[in-house]
Amino acid sequence: MKIKILIPIYNDWKSAFNLLENINSAVLNLKYDFSVIIVNDGSTETRPEISKNLNNIKSVKVLNMKENQGHARCNATGLKYIFEKEEFDYVIPMDGDGEDRPEEIKQLVDNLGYNPNKPVVGERIKRSEGIIFRLCYFFHKIISYTFTGESIKFGNYTCLPKSVVKKMVFEKATWSSFSGSLAKVAKDRASIPSERGIRYFGPSKMSFKNLIIHSLSIISVFKIKVLVRSFFFSIIYLFAINPNISLITLIPILLVIILIFATFIVSAREKLNELNNSLSNISNIDKLI
C-alpha cells in the first residue's frame, strides 16, 4: 500500500527537515510504502541539503511553486499533482512545522483497517496556543457551526483514500479551504484524537487575522446554507424583539449582513482560484531522495 505525505512549506526548511527525520522514525515499523511530497510555496530561503539518511521513506520530492500561493492552494496543488502524476492509495496532508505530530501517523493508518474507504481525520482534543487564541478559536467554531450546521473539529492532518482525493481535486472549494471542502465532499468520516504539537522552531504563525480568513473560508464553502440559516435566524430574532425595534437591536442583523457579504467575497476569490487550479503554477520539481 502506497501512502503519500503532503507537506506545504514556506521559509521553514529547518522545521521541514526535522519533520522528515521524525516521520522516518514514526513509520519505522509500519508496513506501508511512505513517500513525501513537499510543496515549496515560493520560499526565499535557500534550501539546505538533507544531512541524514531517511531509510524508511521511499522518496522525497519538492514541488517548487512559481510564487507564494498560501497554505490552502499549496495543499490543493499537492493533491492535484499526486492524483494526476503519482501512484498512491492514500494521502496524509500535514503541516511542516511540528504542530501535526508524526507519532500520530500510526493511529491514522491503523484506522484504515476498520475504515479503508473513509477519510480519517485528526480531531483536536488539545491545543498548544495561549488562552486568548483558544478562546477566539472557540468562538470561530461556534460561529461556523451556527451558520453552516457543520461541526468541523479537524484541520489538514488527515488520511485520505484515493476516492476522496479525487473528489477534493474536483471540488473548487479545496483551493480556499481544505477542511471545509473535506466536510462537504465526505460526510462519512472516521476520526482519531489529535493533540496540536508545539512548533519545532519559532512561534505559531496562526494570527487573529489568519483565523478570521480561515473561518470565512470554511463558511464560504457552505454559502447557500449560510443564506438560508441567516434568513431563518434573522426572522426569529426580529419576531422575538418586535415591536421594540431600534438601531441597537438591529446591530446583530447588521453583523449577519456583514458576515454574508464577507462570505461572498471569499467565495468570489474561490472562483478565481478555480480558474488557476492547474499544475502550471509549479516551476520545477526536485527529487531529494
PyMOL commands that set and color helices and strands:
alter all, ss='L'
color gray80, all
select helices_A, chain A and resi 13-26+71-85+102-113+131-148+162-169+172-175+178-185+208-221+223-241+251-275+279-281
alter helices_A, ss='H'
color red, helices_A
select strands_A, chain A and resi 2-9+33-40+59-65+90-93+120-126+154-161+190-195+282-287
alter strands_A, ss='S'
color yellow, strands_A
deselect
rebuild
show_as cartoon
